[in-house]
Amino acid sequence: MLTTLGQIIPEKGQSVETTAPEVSVADAVHRMHQLNIGALLVKEGGQLVGIFTERDVLFRVVDEGLDPKATRVSEVMTPDPLALKPTTTVEEAMRVVTEKRFRHLPVVEGGHLQGLVSNGDLTRSAVRAQEGQIDALIRSVKAIGHGVSPASKSA
């Protein structure tokens, strides 16, 4: 069975840190530092309007020589971020982060924010799935080595 984003969100916690578009970059970065996170979702009137990430700070603020105290998140955020549904598989989401070079993906259903997954969350989930497959293969090989077919063992 393939793992979906809807299955990994409860495991990591559904708490998603958000900010408002009018918050200064300096305040948003300070909050990200305090929470040890790499992204804040930007919401306005309850709607997801953007994502503000470490890369936005690096490329759109620092590299452009903007003043973080005078610059608003709305000026440098990534607007209208690609959001995936909870039914999206981890494999599909990994393909998106790889092809688009994203590190964070909002998960939205019916216009409601369900959570945020990072490339680290996706990697952890994929590794766990692979470990489970490896364990099953090892058990199968051991059963065959002891003269028991895996099919007859479950019967």
Sine and cosine of phi, psi and omega as CSV:
sin_phi,cos_phi,sin_psi,cos_psi,sin_omega,cos_omega
0.00,0.00,0.72,-0.70,0.00,-1.00
-0.99,0.12,0.67,-0.74,0.01,-1.00
-0.99,0.16,0.66,-0.75,0.02,-1.00
-0.95,-0.30,0.28,-0.96,0.04,-1.00
-0.88,0.47,-0.58,0.82,0.03,-1.00
-0.88,0.47,-0.41,0.91,0.03,-1.00
-1.00,0.09,-0.52,0.85,-0.05,-1.00
-1.00,0.06,-0.36,0.93,0.00,-1.00
-0.87,0.49,-0.73,0.69,0.03,-1.00
-0.89,0.46,-0.52,0.85,0.00,-1.00
-0.91,0.42,-0.63,0.78,-0.05,-1.00
-1.00,-0.01,-0.25,0.97,-0.04,-1.00
0.97,-0.23,0.68,-0.73,-0.08,-1.00
-1.00,0.00,-0.01,1.00,0.03,-1.00
-0.92,0.39,0.82,-0.57,0.01,-1.00
-0.83,-0.55,0.79,-0.61,0.01,-1.00
-0.99,0.14,0.75,-0.66,-0.02,-1.00
-0.79,-0.61,0.25,-0.97,0.08,-1.00
-0.60,-0.80,0.21,-0.98,0.04,-1.00
-0.99,-0.13,0.45,-0.89,-0.05,-1.00
-0.88,0.47,-0.47,0.88,-0.07,-1.00
-1.00,0.09,-0.06,1.00,0.02,-1.00
-0.93,0.37,0.59,-0.81,0.03,-1.00
-0.95,0.32,0.47,-0.88,0.06,-1.00
-0.85,0.52,-0.65,0.76,-0.01,-1.00
-0.86,0.50,-0.71,0.71,0.01,-1.00
-0.92,0.39,-0.64,0.77,0.01,-1.00
-0.91,0.42,-0.68,0.73,0.01,-1.00
-0.91,0.42,-0.64,0.76,0.03,-1.00
-0.87,0.50,-0.69,0.72,0.01,-1.00
-0.91,0.43,-0.69,0.73,0.03,-1.00
-0.87,0.49,-0.64,0.77,0.01,-1.00
-0.91,0.42,-0.72,0.70,0.01,-1.00
-0.86,0.52,-0.64,0.77,-0.06,-1.00
-1.00,0.01,-0.12,0.99,-0.03,-1.00
0.83,0.55,0.78,0.63,0.01,-1.00
-0.81,-0.58,0.32,-0.95,-0.06,-1.00
-0.96,-0.27,-0.01,1.00,-0.04,-1.00
-0.37,-0.93,0.50,-0.86,0.15,-0.99
-0.82,-0.57,0.70,-0.71,0.14,-0.99
-0.99,0.15,0.62,-0.79,-0.04,-1.00
-0.97,-0.25,0.86,-0.51,-0.02,-1.00
-0.85,-0.52,0.59,-0.81,0.06,-1.00
-0.66,-0.75,0.82,-0.57,-0.03,-1.00
0.85,0.52,0.56,0.83,0.02,-1.00
0.98,0.17,-0.06,1.00,-0.02,-1.00
-0.97,-0.25,0.61,-0.79,0.08,-1.00
-0.95,0.30,0.87,-0.50,-0.02,-1.00
-0.89,-0.46,-0.19,0.98,-0.01,-1.00
-0.05,-1.00,0.02,-1.00,0.11,-0.99
-0.70,-0.71,0.67,-0.74,0.00,-1.00
-0.89,-0.46,0.88,-0.48,-0.11,-0.99
-0.83,-0.56,0.18,-0.98,0.08,-1.00
-0.84,0.55,-0.60,0.80,0.01,-1.00
-0.92,0.40,-0.58,0.81,0.08,-1.00
-0.87,0.49,-0.67,0.74,0.03,-1.00
-0.88,0.48,-0.75,0.66,-0.06,-1.00
-0.90,0.44,-0.79,0.61,-0.13,-0.99
-1.00,0.08,-0.56,0.83,-0.12,-0.99
-0.98,-0.20,-0.25,0.97,0.01,-1.00
-0.92,-0.38,-0.90,0.43,-0.07,-1.00
-0.88,0.47,-0.80,0.60,-0.06,-1.00
-0.90,0.44,-0.49,0.87,0.01,-1.00
-1.00,0.03,-0.08,1.00,0.02,-1.00
0.95,0.32,0.46,0.89,0.00,-1.00
-0.99,0.16,0.46,-0.89,0.05,-1.00
-0.99,0.10,0.91,-0.41,-0.05,-1.00
-0.87,0.49,-0.46,0.89,0.00,-1.00
-0.98,0.21,-0.44,0.90,-0.03,-1.00
-0.99,-0.16,-0.21,0.98,-0.04,-1.00
-1.00,-0.09,0.73,-0.68,0.02,-1.00
-1.00,0.00,0.51,-0.86,0.02,-1.00
-0.80,0.60,-0.64,0.76,-0.04,-1.00
-0.87,0.50,-0.41,0.91,-0.03,-1.00
-0.98,0.22,-0.39,0.92,-0.13,-0.99
-0.78,-0.62,-0.04,1.00,0.00,-1.00
-0.94,0.33,0.23,-0.97,0.16,-0.99
-1.00,0.00,0.93,-0.37,-0.05,-1.00
-0.97,0.25,0.43,-0.90,0.08,-1.00
0.69,0.73,0.89,0.45,-0.05,-1.00
-0.91,0.42,0.49,-0.87,0.10,-1.00
-0.88,0.47,0.80,-0.60,0.02,-1.00
-0.87,-0.49,0.61,-0.79,0.02,-1.00
-0.96,-0.30,0.33,-0.94,0.03,-1.00
-1.00,0.04,0.40,-0.92,0.05,-1.00
-0.87,0.49,-0.37,0.93,0.00,-1.00
-0.99,0.14,-0.11,0.99,0.03,-1.00
-0.91,0.41,0.71,-0.71,0.01,-1.00
-0.98,0.22,0.37,-0.93,0.06,-1.00
-0.85,0.52,-0.65,0.76,0.00,-1.00
-0.88,0.48,-0.69,0.73,0.03,-1.00
-0.90,0.44,-0.67,0.74,0.01,-1.00
-0.91,0.42,-0.62,0.78,0.04,-1.00
-0.90,0.44,-0.59,0.81,0.05,-1.00
-0.90,0.45,-0.66,0.75,0.01,-1.00
-0.90,0.44,-0.76,0.65,-0.03,-1.00
-0.90,0.43,-0.53,0.85,0.02,-1.00
-0.96,0.29,-0.77,0.64,-0.06,-1.00
-0.93,0.36,-0.62,0.78,-0.07,-1.00
-1.00,-0.09,-0.13,0.99,-0.01,-1.00
0.88,0.47,0.63,0.77,0.08,-1.00
-1.00,0.00,0.45,-0.89,0.10,-1.00
-0.93,-0.37,-0.32,0.95,-0.04,-1.00
-0.67,-0.74,0.65,-0.76,0.02,-1.00
-0.75,-0.66,0.86,-0.51,0.12,-0.99
-0.94,0.35,0.54,-0.84,0.06,-1.00
-0.90,-0.43,0.87,-0.50,-0.12,-0.99
-0.74,-0.67,0.63,-0.78,0.10,-0.99
-0.65,-0.76,0.78,-0.63,0.01,-1.00
0.85,0.53,0.56,0.83,0.00,-1.00
0.98,0.19,0.02,1.00,-0.02,-1.00
-0.95,-0.31,0.76,-0.65,0.02,-1.00
-0.93,0.37,0.83,-0.56,0.00,-1.00
-0.99,-0.17,-0.46,0.89,-0.04,-1.00
0.20,-0.98,-0.10,-1.00,0.02,-1.00
-0.68,-0.74,0.76,-0.64,0.06,-1.00
-0.90,-0.44,0.59,-0.81,0.03,-1.00
-0.96,-0.28,0.21,-0.98,0.07,-1.00
-0.89,0.46,-0.50,0.86,0.07,-1.00
-0.91,0.42,-0.65,0.76,0.06,-1.00
-0.88,0.48,-0.68,0.74,-0.02,-1.00
-0.92,0.40,-0.67,0.74,0.01,-1.00
-0.89,0.45,-0.71,0.71,0.03,-1.00
-0.85,0.53,-0.69,0.72,-0.01,-1.00
-0.91,0.42,-0.67,0.74,0.00,-1.00
-0.91,0.42,-0.64,0.77,0.02,-1.00
-0.90,0.44,-0.69,0.72,0.04,-1.00
-0.86,0.51,-0.67,0.74,0.01,-1.00
-0.90,0.43,-0.67,0.75,0.02,-1.00
-0.92,0.39,-0.61,0.79,0.06,-1.00
-0.88,0.48,-0.65,0.76,0.04,-1.00
-0.89,0.45,-0.66,0.75,0.03,-1.00
-0.91,0.41,-0.66,0.75,0.02,-1.00
-0.90,0.45,-0.70,0.71,0.03,-1.00
-0.86,0.51,-0.67,0.74,0.01,-1.00
-0.90,0.43,-0.65,0.76,0.03,-1.00
-0.91,0.42,-0.66,0.76,0.02,-1.00
-0.89,0.46,-0.71,0.70,0.04,-1.00
-0.87,0.50,-0.65,0.76,0.00,-1.00
-0.90,0.43,-0.71,0.70,0.01,-1.00
-0.90,0.44,-0.67,0.74,0.02,-1.00
-0.89,0.45,-0.64,0.77,0.00,-1.00
-0.91,0.42,-0.66,0.75,0.03,-1.00
-0.91,0.42,-0.63,0.78,0.01,-1.00
-0.90,0.44,-0.41,0.91,0.02,-1.00
-0.99,-0.14,0.25,0.97,0.06,-1.00
0.97,0.22,0.26,0.97,0.01,-1.00
-0.91,-0.41,0.83,-0.56,0.04,-1.00
-0.98,0.22,0.59,-0.81,0.00,-1.00
-0.84,0.54,-0.53,0.85,-0.01,-1.00
-0.93,0.37,-0.66,0.75,-0.05,-1.00
-0.96,0.26,-0.39,0.92,0.00,-1.00
-0.93,0.37,-0.55,0.83,-0.02,-1.00
-1.00,0.08,-0.20,0.98,-0.05,-1.00
-0.98,0.21,0.00,0.00,0.00,0.00
